[in-house]
Structures are given as structure tokens and as C-alpha cells.
Amino acid sequence: MSIYDFEVTTIDGRRISMGEFRDRVLLIVNVASQCGYTPQYEGLEALHRRHHDRGFAVLGFPCDQFGHQEPGSEEEIQRFCQSRYDVSFPMFAKLEVNGRNADPLYRHLREAAPGVLGSRSIKWNFTKFLVDRAGTVVRRYGSRDTPAEIEPDVVALL
């Protein structure tokens, strides 16, 4: 099973297949607007712009499961991301990453790349999953792992 087997909802409410990102290297991130890690948007956007033409994309999935740090509507999230960080990478509708209402894509990501000591749950905002061109989850990164630290792994897959 690959990530291409899932459907997601864009931040403007359209259902799309993850197959639209086939043959790209992806960094899938659960994001939040009011988190101590929110400034990572700047690095994520820089990474996206530097490597987009080579077949790379950051995908942002807002999540409000950690400290109520993403309380806004999709419209408010989109406005914040564009006005504050000039985000051009694809953003998606708010979803849950843990628990019984976890989005199926995130269930797959968690199973494919467990965290420290085999933990399946996501610990906080800005957990990142690196996916290769075949749709295979290659690695999970924690909230503290910055886009700059992850960039060599992205470049290696391009």
C-alpha cells in the first residue's frame, strides 16, 4: 500500500487523490498556527521552493489535537499561512492524526514509520514524514527536526 491509495480534502474543500502527487518526493507535515514550532513554516516554504522544480512538495495538514494550537477555520488557516509565511505549498483541511477519528492517510503514515521506541502515535505538531517517488514512507521526523536538517534526505531522494 502506498500513500497514493488515499484521498484527502484540500483546504478549500475539494476531495483529491494522493495520486495527484505521484512521482514526487513529499514531506507530509501536521501543522498548527499557534505552536512554538509554527516558525518552521518559513523553512518548509523555503525547502518547497528550492526543490519544487525537481519534483518535491511539502504537504501541510492542519491539526488541532495538540494544545488546541490550530483553532481556526480552514479559511483562517489559509489566510494566516499566506499572509505570515507566503505559503505556496499545498495545504489541506484540518484533520486528526491520532485516535479513533484519525485520518486514514495518517493511520498509514504512523504504521509505515513508527516513532521512537516503535510508538505509533504522533507526539506533537510539525511531525514530518518523508515519502519517496513510489509513494513509500521513508522516514519520520519529530517536531524539533527542522526543514534545514531534513533537506539532505530530501535531496538524496530527488
C-alpha positions in Angstrom: 0.0 0.0 0.0 1.3 3.5 -0.8 0.1 7.0 0.0 -1.4 7.1 -3.5 -4.2 4.8 -2.3 -5.7 7.6 -0.1 -8.0 10.6 -0.7 -7.7 13.8 1.2 -9.6 17.1 1.3 -7.8 20.3 0.2 -8.0 23.4 2.4 -10.7 24.8 0.0 -12.9 21.7 0.4 -12.1 19.6 -2.7 -11.6 15.8 -2.4 -8.5 14.7 -4.3 -6.5 11.5 -4.6 -3.0 11.5 -3.2 -2.2 10.0 -6.7 -2.1 13.7 -7.8 1.4 13.7 -6.2 2.6 10.6 -7.9 6.3 10.6 -8.8 7.1 13.4 -6.4 9.2 13.3 -3.2 6.9 14.5 -0.4 7.3 15.9 3.1 3.9 15.5 4.8 3.6 17.7 7.9 0.9 18.1 10.6 0.9 21.9 11.1 -0.5 24.4 13.6 -0.7 28.2 13.6 -0.2 28.8 17.3 2.6 26.4 18.2 6.2 27.1 19.2 7.2 25.3 16.0 5.0 27.4 13.8 8.1 29.4 12.5 9.0 26.2 10.7 6.6 27.3 8.1 9.3 29.6 6.8 11.8 26.7 6.4 9.2 24.4 4.9 8.3 27.0 2.3 12.0 27.6 1.5 12.5 23.9 1.1 9.4 23.6 -1.1 10.5 26.5 -3.4 14.1 25.3 -3.7 13.2 21.8 -4.8 9.7 22.1 -6.3 11.0 22.1 -9.9 12.9 18.9 -9.2 9.7 17.0 -8.2 9.4 17.8 -4.5 6.4 19.1 -2.5 5.6 19.9 1.1 2.1 19.0 2.1 0.6 20.8 5.1 -2.2 19.1 7.2 -3.5 21.4 9.9 -4.3 19.6 13.1 -5.9 20.8 16.4 -5.2 17.8 18.6 -2.2 19.2 20.4 -2.9 22.0 22.9 -5.7 23.5 20.8 -3.0 25.2 18.7 -4.9 25.2 15.4 -8.3 26.6 16.5 -9.2 28.5 13.3 -11.3 27.5 10.3 -9.7 26.4 7.0 -10.2 29.9 5.6 -8.5 31.5 8.7 -5.6 28.9 8.4 -5.1 29.6 4.7 -5.1 33.4 5.3 -2.6 33.1 8.2 -0.2 30.9 6.1 -0.3 33.1 3.1 -0.1 36.4 4.9 2.5 35.4 7.5 4.7 32.9 5.7 3.7 33.3 2.0 3.0 29.6 1.9 2.7 28.2 -1.7 2.8 24.5 -0.9 -0.5 22.5 -0.9 -2.5 22.8 2.3 -5.3 20.6 3.3 -8.4 20.6 5.5 -7.9 20.2 9.3 -7.8 16.6 10.3 -7.0 14.3 13.3 -3.7 12.4 13.3 -4.3 10.2 16.4 -7.2 8.4 17.9 -10.3 6.7 16.6 -11.0 9.6 14.2 -7.5 9.7 12.8 -7.5 10.3 9.0 -6.7 7.1 7.1 -3.7 8.7 5.5 -2.2 9.4 8.9 -3.0 5.9 10.1 -1.0 4.7 7.2 1.9 7.1 7.9 2.1 6.1 11.5 2.1 2.4 10.8 4.7 2.8 8.0 7.1 4.9 10.0 6.8 4.4 13.8 8.3 6.9 16.1 10.8 6.5 18.9 10.7 3.0 20.5 8.1 1.9 18.0 5.5 4.4 19.1 2.6 4.6 16.6 1.1 7.9 17.9 2.2 11.3 16.8 3.6 13.3 19.7 3.1 16.9 18.6 2.6 19.4 15.8 5.1 19.5 13.0 5.9 15.8 12.9 7.1 15.2 9.4 7.0 12.1 7.1 9.3 11.8 4.1 7.8 9.9 1.2 9.7 8.7 -1.9 8.6 8.9 -5.6 7.0 5.5 -5.4 4.7 6.6 -2.5 6.6 4.7 0.1 7.1 6.3 3.5 10.9 6.5 4.0 11.2 8.2 7.4 9.5 10.0 10.3 11.0 13.2 11.8 10.0 14.8 15.1 8.8 18.3 15.7 12.3 19.5 16.6 13.7 18.3 13.3 14.0 21.4 11.2 13.4 21.6 7.4 17.1 22.5 7.0 18.2 19.4 8.9 15.9 17.3 6.7 17.0 18.8 3.4 19.9 16.4 2.8 17.5 13.4 3.0 15.1 15.2 0.6 17.9 15.9 -1.9 19.1 12.3 -1.7 15.6 11.1 -2.9 15.5 13.6 -5.8 
